[in-house]
Every structure is written in C-alpha cells, then in structure tokens.
Amino acid sequence: MSLLSKNIISGNHGKVFGTNAKDQKDLERIKNKVLSFRGLKDFKINSKVSPREFIVYSSELVKV
C-alpha cells in the first residue's frame, strides 16, 4: 500500500471513488455526507461512466 492508495492528498489530484447510485437524490446524499468530513473541500460527479464515479478533493491529507 502507498500514500496515494490509503489517503486523499491535498491539491488538484483528488481521489476517485465508484458508486452504483444513479438517482440524483442519492448522489446528493452521498455528496453531503462526504463533504461533512473535516478537510474535504470539493466533490465532483462523473455521470458519463457506469458505475458513476465521484472525485473528492481535500485541503489536507485525509485517511480513507
């Protein structure tokens, strides 16, 4: 395991996660819950791929 596989690092890199959620309401719930963690600053959804992917950006090192 490396620093990148176990953490979300700060900056423009972000960390990609996958989800089977398709409903916009479910994706909003995921976004709100994820952004409630300390150190996370942005969340983007890529709905062009299946399963859906979301990218989480942080302002500091955050353990996954």
C-alpha positions as CSV (number, residue, x, y, z in Angstrom):
1,M,0.0,0.0,0.0
2,S,1.2,3.5,-0.7
3,L,0.4,7.0,0.5
4,L,-1.9,7.6,-2.5
5,S,-3.9,4.4,-2.1
6,K,-4.8,4.9,1.5
7,N,-5.3,8.7,1.6
8,I,-6.8,11.7,-0.2
9,I,-4.0,14.2,-0.7
10,S,-4.5,17.9,-0.9
11,G,-4.3,19.8,-4.2
12,N,-5.8,19.2,-7.6
13,H,-5.3,15.4,-7.7
14,G,-8.4,14.3,-5.8
15,K,-9.4,10.6,-5.3
16,V,-11.8,8.7,-7.5
17,F,-14.5,6.5,-6.0
18,G,-17.2,4.5,-7.7
19,T,-20.9,4.1,-6.8
20,N,-23.9,2.3,-8.2
21,A,-26.2,5.1,-7.2
22,K,-28.0,6.6,-10.2
23,D,-30.7,8.8,-8.7
24,Q,-29.8,12.4,-8.3
25,K,-31.2,12.4,-4.8
26,D,-29.0,9.6,-3.8
27,L,-25.9,11.3,-5.3
28,E,-26.7,14.5,-3.4
29,R,-26.9,12.5,-0.1
30,I,-23.5,11.0,-0.8
31,K,-22.1,14.4,-1.6
32,N,-23.5,15.9,1.6
33,K,-22.2,13.1,3.8
34,V,-18.7,13.1,2.2
35,L,-18.3,16.8,2.5
36,S,-19.2,16.7,6.2
37,F,-15.7,15.1,6.9
38,R,-13.1,17.5,8.0
39,G,-10.5,18.5,5.4
40,L,-12.6,17.7,2.3
41,K,-13.4,20.8,0.2
42,D,-14.9,19.7,-3.2
43,F,-16.9,16.8,-4.7
44,K,-17.5,16.2,-8.4
45,I,-19.7,13.6,-10.0
46,N,-18.8,11.9,-13.4
47,S,-22.1,10.6,-14.6
48,K,-20.8,9.8,-18.1
49,V,-19.4,6.5,-16.9
50,S,-21.1,3.4,-15.4
51,P,-20.9,2.8,-12.5
52,R,-20.9,6.5,-11.5
53,E,-17.7,8.0,-10.3
54,F,-17.1,10.8,-7.9
55,I,-13.9,12.7,-7.2
56,V,-13.2,14.1,-3.8
57,Y,-10.7,16.9,-3.3
58,S,-9.2,17.9,0.1
59,S,-7.4,20.8,1.7
60,E,-5.2,18.5,3.8
61,L,-4.2,14.8,3.9
62,V,-7.3,12.7,4.8
63,K,-7.2,9.0,5.5
64,V,-9.7,6.8,3.6
